[in-house]
């Protein structure tokens, strides 16, 4: 009989622990829900307002100081040509009138089929080579013919290490590599 009471006590204790856990879990969930209810309502209201801001037919009847007014979207689609039909990068694109244009008449045009390994020039790594190829510079011949204006334009277009071309003497290196 004594063994039965000990076993029953253990089962009662286990049942009480499970009930205490469930009661604590439900109370915590209920308490957090009430604690953050107002913040959750504000978020839902702000999200609804943001979704309706782009819809011209929707009229919101409330305002929230936390969400700024969104300006009307311009429905004109503007496309900028960056690649030719053959997939060759177009370097003479002028986006806003302030982007410098390369003067290919000064140093010549080339395409990917004529590409030299520009990484052989000291100071040109894979990243800069990719940038140069992206603006239409593929060969040592082109780099060897750079004038001061071309160097300034290329520096502005690749947006990387101003003064690098003069400092590393790319034009001299390209001339030597071309003659090899």
LINSULMO-V975263 format. One record per residue. PHI is phi in whole degrees, 0 to 359 (999 if undefined). Layout:
((PHI) (PHI))
//
This chain:
((999) (292) (295) (296) (293) (296) (295) (295) (297) (296) (295) (296) (296) (297) (297) (296) (296) (296) (295) (296) (299) (297) (297) (296) (295) (295) (295) (295) (296) (294) (295) (292) (297) (290) (295) (256) (298) (294) (294) (295) (297) (297) (296) (297) (294) (295) (296) (297) (294) (296) (294) (281) (296) (273) (269) (290) (272) (276) (239) (271) (253) (231) (230) (234) (292) (279) (248) (288) (294) (265) (290) (296) (282) (278) (276) (279) (268) (245) (246) (243) (283) (244) (226) (280) (298) (276) (87) (281) (296) (261) (272) (269) (283) (241) (287) (240) (88) (253) (277) (293) (249) (284) (260) (295) (295) (287) (234) (94) (257) (211) (230) (298) (288) (260) (303) (261) (277) (294) (292) (289) (281) (297) (103) (249) (254) (300) (293) (292) (299) (296) (296) (298) (298) (295) (258) (101) (255) (236) (237) (295) (301) (298) (294) (294) (264) (300) (256) (303) (296) (295) (297) (296) (294) (298) (300) (293) (285) (276) (50) (206) (49) (303) (85) (293) (296) (289) (298) (270) (52) (300) (296) (294) (297) (296) (296) (297) (293) (291) (278) (285))
//
